[in-house]
């Protein structure tokens, strides 16, 4: 797995290429059309949208993963791995868009 470090922050940075093998297979890709939207829907009801992904969220993400991939792709999700990093990236962007939309409706 290739992990890059950002020059500015020193944090690890993952891409979808770092996801577990075959997790983007399917037509449409299961990752993009099953895992990410389901997790984002779950996080929309989460207690704090801006919170980091905690143990409860990782447990829910693991349940989603196991439901979508079953025994086809066995993987244990951990804090800070490619799966949580990329899902969090999508979740942050969707949250920002939702906040922007809601703010524009109030004007």
Secondary structure, DSSP 8 states (H G I E B T S, - for coil): ---EE-TTT--EE--GGGS-TTTT-TTTTHIIIIIHHHHHHHHHTSS-TTS---HHHHHHHHHHHHHHHTTTS-----TTSHHHHHHHHHHHHHHHHHHHHHHHHH-
